Amino acid sequence: MIRIFPRLLKVSLWCCLAWQPVEQVTAQNRFATSDNQSGYVHWIDLYDANNTRIDPNQENPPPYDPGKTCGRCHDVEQIAHGWHFNALDSKVPAGRPGFPWVWRDPRTGTFLPLSYRDWAKSWNPDRLGMTRWEVAAHFGGYLPGAGVGSGPSLATSSMASTEQREVADDADQETEEQQFATDRTAITGPLPLDCMICHHRPGSGYSPFAWTEQIESQNFAYAPTAAAGIGTVTGNTSRLRDDFDPAADGAADRLPKVAYDLNRFRTDGKVFFDLVRKPSNDACYYCHTNMPAAAVGGQRWLHDEDVHLRAGMQCADCHRNGLDHHTVRGFAGERHAHGFSMAAFSCQGCHLGEVDGRRLEASNVGRLGAPRPLHRGLPPLHFEKLSCTACHSGPVTEQELDRQVNSMIHRLGEHVKRDGDELPGIVGGALLPLTSSSDSPLYPHRLLWPSYWAVMEKGTIQPLHPERAYELVRRALRVRRDFSEELAEVRLPLSQRREILGDSRAGVREEDWTDEERQQIRAAEAQLRKSQISERMVAALSAIEEAYPGQQAVYISGGQGFVRDGDTGLKKLDREQLGDAADPYKWPLAHNVRPARQALGADGCTDCHRADAPLFNMEVRPIAVLPDQQPAAVPIHRLQGIDRQLAERWNRLFGGRELFKVVGWGMFLATCGIFFAAVVWNLGSYWNRRAS
Amino acid sequence: MSILADIAIIAWPWRTILLTATVIVGAFLVLHAVWVACTPRHLTVRERHGAISRVAYVLFVLVTVVLAATAFGNLWRGVSMKGYALLAHVAASGAFLFLLLCLSLFFLPRGTDRTGQPHELEHRWWLARWSAWMLVGSSIVAAATMLVSMLPLADTNGLLLLAQVHRVGGLAVLVSLILHVYAMSVTRAGWR
């Protein structure tokens, strides 16, 4: 009877927990579904944003709206609250830090990691005075739409700005940030949700980069049509002035135009949408490509894909979701927004069938044929000190951290020449604890050092809105496109060249210089560069200080902060003043997973436990944006919170590990021999006494 | 293996396990000490072990205390062993293996047919004898689990199981040692 109570309690608790998901699952079922594993062939009518069926032959037809078109059979409202759309929803657990949205402004050397989620060392765009529209326009090209750019989000943002403006007007002042915050919702409309960006079949003609281009042109409503390739879009909303009124007479002529490809329409007006239920890897890769910088420029063939993908799996096999689109992120301890257990989709859950000492149900173990890892001879303590990914994922741990490029941050997909040194610099593979707790296992992390213009008031560094910073520093910096490149660009005047090379050699072409001459010119250029950078930076910082009286202007780059030193020089802020303002944004990586034979430790204990092992000895060198900046390298053990001396003692201890094993086993076997001899002896004595 | 897993995978948190063990062992010792003090036997005891044996025993006790403090101190706090505690644990484990060999050589009861001699009276008392057997037996289990995990034999689940058994074995070593020290103290006082 007593045994029944815990079970009853468990069942009651389960019922309580399960109640909510069941209700939501029921809610999802208000739409009819085909439920055939072969899928549904989508010959469908197109609808515009006003829910009117589109006639492609009409004059000036509107773009199709996926929300209205797909929403006839699918619960778009529910879908639009999934992980890729709900960054603004404070009720959704933020989970462990993920890829940030990095605001890029190469003109001012601004690369600022942003997130609406509560991820350490990222900035919330709302708090920087950015409007939701600005964020949607800046990042929407690599997002599936809706979310921050959805109607309700933009409306909230607009209302907040209006209220702030009214308050400011009442106080007879307008904050500086508000002057530069842009909200063109009235012109562009909301950012539509484009189902096809994830669900298109590879090779169907859908182009995610066409989506990106349209968002950059601020052609929000037209992006799904252009990306799907069912029509061509001409026009560029970004060229319309801020006070453009789309409802005004003749305004329609200045808006983008759609010309549908009539060959794509059947005689009954329906269009074939070649889509898949489970997003293909390529669809995920469009926004989630992370690869070594060394792989760009034709070197990709030297690098391998994730072992799971090579084995024939798809991203969505593990990163799956229901109709609610709460995509599983797959890390240990993840909580599903609707309470479903996601333990089976973590590395441990899938491969071990056991999470935190709890066995999973048989139906959740070894899914998709996940092999059980062996780890033979590995002291089990390692499972507490290291995450699975520490040894198995990311670049192979070496003395130098691997520089990486990312699709969203480095605009991969665009056809341009790259050399892998594109800013912002991201490095990957640093084994760091997930939290500041000394008990956190080590995870491989990516790191990105922010760079931005800021003001310091009462010891706190507050980033400026990037557009505001641009307006303030552009004259002083004299940069058109690229801060790092153009600030470092110097050309010695002829008079100086004459001074260095003499009159007869000053006019000689560079190719004809001697080595000594080249060296002299380079030295003079370096000197000029140094004074140019210093002069322009001081002028830029002064311009900010003029606009913010009583506050000190700061430029953050490569883990350091720079302020004006008088009227001519730059100086670095000391660590105390800088605080954590220049600390890198770091987030754990999980892919690519390497084969077991490339795992850290595959060659034995000394992969990590030796004097020069990269795990505890590598140096993390911040990547700076300011030209000529030489950021100091940080020893990784300091970031790991590991005592260097302790690590060295461990290494010394491991020098004699093999001998310890032999001697230890020898002593142990001798002890066992004595023990069993004593047992036999005593039992013999006992039987002898009984017999006598 | 699955039977072993069922025994070793304990659903209780380690703090509860340690607390329970402390209460049980403490209560037993207090009650037993009271009973022994009330019924002393006043036996004559002669020293059987030489200086080396006694030093080995004292060192074994010290090393076991270091191992227990580093392991159970962290388990009590609900964190994994790390830093100097882990280093001390690993370093002490080598000494433990050596001293275990000495202890089994010098102290294991060599038979019950020689108890007529007055200097072996301590071996007549059941607690002294059985705690010695328990001490060596549990030490063998605790040592074996770690030594086996160093060899390429067990897979991941096996390794995790071995780690659990190691903890349980370690607790058994500590309990046995406490009982043995107590028993030795009582017999050396000549009360049993």
Interface residues (C-beta under 8 A of the other chain):
Chain A: L352 E354 G357 R372 P373 L374 H375 R376 G377 L378 P379 P380 L381 F383 E384 K385 S438 D439 D643 L646 R649 W650 L653 F660 K661 G664 W665 M667 F668 A670 T671 C672 I674 F675 A678 W681 N682 G684 S685 Y686 N688 R689
Chain B: I9 V79 S80 M81 K82 G83 Y84 L86 L87 V90 A91 G94 L97 F98 L100 L101 S104 L105 L108 P109 R110 G111 T112 D113 V136 G137 S139 I140 A143 A144 M146 L147 S149 M150 L151 P152 L153 A154 D155 T156 N157 L159 L160 L162 A163
